[in-house]
Amino acid sequence: MKSCPTKAIRIINKKAVIIDERCIDCGECFRACKYDAIEILSTEESTLEKFKYKVALPSPVLYSQFGENVLPGEVLCILKEMGFDSVYDEAVICEMTSMAIEEYLDKYRGIKPIISSSCPVVVRLIQRLFPGLCKQIIPIEPPREVAAKNLRREISKKHNLQPQEIGIFHITPCSAKILSINYPETMGKSNLDGAVPINKIYNNLMMKIKTNKKPIMIQHHSNVSGVGISWTIPGNEIRNLKFRTVAVSGVIDTIEILQDVESNKLKNIDYLECLICPHGCLGGPLTVENRFIAKSNMLHLIRMYGKKRTVNTNLVRKLYQEKFFSFEHNVIPKPFPPLDPNTTRALEKLKQKESIMNQLPGYDCGMCGSPDCKTFAEDVVRNDILMDKCMFLPQAGDYE
């Protein structure tokens, strides 16, 4: 309950309940729960079978999960053997997206800093806690969506298939990316058809990697982009940009830096990269490998493949001008509801809340079922809980 940054969890009748309208799907509760009480919903195998042509689009994080001697090409080959008609390396699109971001910043003359859209949790956090910053989110889709859009177009043309016959599935380190496919914030329908958690397929992949012959696997070796796979490490989305940039990861640091942006303390920064998970996507809740080891593995791959650009700059500029990378619509603010829709009553309830807080001990013990005393006071004012739930005030009486 206390792990949730948006206070979305309550204990009701001795069970944890998630308030949907407050949840940003950051996965912090999933990490904190020692009893596996929280289940991440993902795409079922039956959903994959509905499509005539199935494509796996793995996050580059997948390459960091098997040790530094297992190459991306080997992982992609084994992934294809697991029932997909095709696999695609997202890292190339990551590199293209970095160039599209640079194109946007070259022409941008508005309020600074511009905020990355790559982490869906950060987007939802801004919508709810910092709605005034929505206009500063860069209107460029994350690489997974751009890649899926490109793949559907190419495969449809190459194999003479209808777009709806092609199923594109993201192999993801993150529960929030699953939610962003089902409920996209910047388009009517996601370009992806579903997502499979890395930890769900890890054992099968590892077993096949250990038993298959490398010469066969290396035949499927892709033209890996060192710049692209470096997106998995915080700061590398922006490292090659010529602008003044800042990168942060982790819930607490992200909230603090966004508070600074809201207070106009970062006007001299051009671009801000925020990632909710510790160490970015390498620390995603659906990964298997220890995030420190995963980072070491990824740095080894980045050194191996180099940091030279592998994509055509003119092609990216052309696609950018065609708005290939762009949002369908901007991010819409979705602030938490006020204490009351009526302004006068909301002010009265705010005073009531302050009065209740003055009576509470301030222990933030959570015994009442709310995460802290401030949230408990708000829950009482909203009539979601009774004052006598505070064990330190057995005879609370009139608190108005």
ABEGO torsion letter per residue (X at the ends): XAABAAGABBBBGGBBBBBAAABAGAGAAAAABAAGABBBBBBBAAAAAABABBBBBBBAAAAAAAEAABBAAAAAAAAAAAGBABBBBAAAAAAAAAAAAAAAAAABABBOBBBBAABAAAAAAAAAABAAAAAABBABBBAAAAAAAAAAAAAAAAAGBBAAABBBBBBBABAAAAAAAABBAABABBABAEBBBAAAAAAAAAAAAAABBAAAAAAABBBBBAAAAAAABBGAAAAABABBBBBBBEAAAAAAAAAAAAAGAAAABABBBBBABBGEAAABAABABBAAAAAAAAAAAAAAAEABBABBAAAAAAAAAAGAABBABBBBBBBBBBABABAAAAAAAAAAAAAAAAABAGAGAGAAGBABAAAAAAAAAAGABBAAABAABABAEBAX
